[in-house]
Amino acid sequence: MDLTKKKCVPCEGGVDPFTDEEIKTYQSYLKTQWDIVDGKKIERMFKFKDFREAMEFVNKVADIANEEDHHPDILINYSRVTITLWTHAIGGLSANDFIVAAKIEKI
């Protein structure tokens, strides 16, 4: 499944977060390795040559997040950027997290 062709669906709660099986299935759709954190989040660290390059990446991530209306947690440490995705309204993972992750991978 090509998640980059999908759009995030607004989530205000009322649905269950992904099960371990669903997480594994959606993780297989990603091109790179994202870590599963506590069975509730996906996370990946990206390395760049310097701060400016890291910030250019963060700005592109921000564009994706705003377009999809699904926003990751972003930690910037000079030339490293850690992206953490989870659906806050349900306290776990949903398709939206993997859609945004797939679009971030294309940057």
C-alpha positions, -999 to +999 in steps of 0.1 A: +000+000+000+014+034-009+006+056+021+019+087+003-012+087-018-035+087+013-048+116+033-052+118+070-087+116+084-095+139+114-096+119+146-113+133+177-113+100+196-140+074+199-119+048+180-094+023+193-057+027+187-040+002+164-033-032+178+002-048+176-009-066+145-021-034+128+011-016+138+032-044+122+011-043+090+014-005+086+051-005+096+057-028+067+044-001+043+071+023+054+104+024+034+127+030+064+129+017+100+108+036+125+110+025+161+078+015+180+078+033+214+057+016+241+034+002+214+018+037+212+042+058+191+065+056+161+098+075+161+128+080+139+159+101+142+173+118+111+209+131+108+221+161+088+254+178+081+245+209+102+218+228+119+207+247+088+201+215+069+182+201+099+160+231+100+152+229+063+140+194+069+119+205+099+102+232+078+094+206+051+080+183+079+059+212+091+044+217+056+034+181+055+019+182+090-001+213+082-013+198+049-024+166+067-036+184+099-017+158+118+013+171+137+044+152+150+065+159+181+098+173+168+130+173+188+160+192+173+195+186+185+218+206+163+222+183+133+198+156+145+160+157+143+138+132+160+102+128+148+077+111+170+042+104+157+011+092+176-026+101+176-031+121+208-069+119+207-068+081+211-035+077+230-019+055+204-013+049+167-036+053+138-033+052+100-026+090+102+007+084+119+019+061+092+006+083+064+026+113+078+057+091+083+056+078+047+053+114+034+083+125+057+103+096+042+099+112+007+116+144+018 
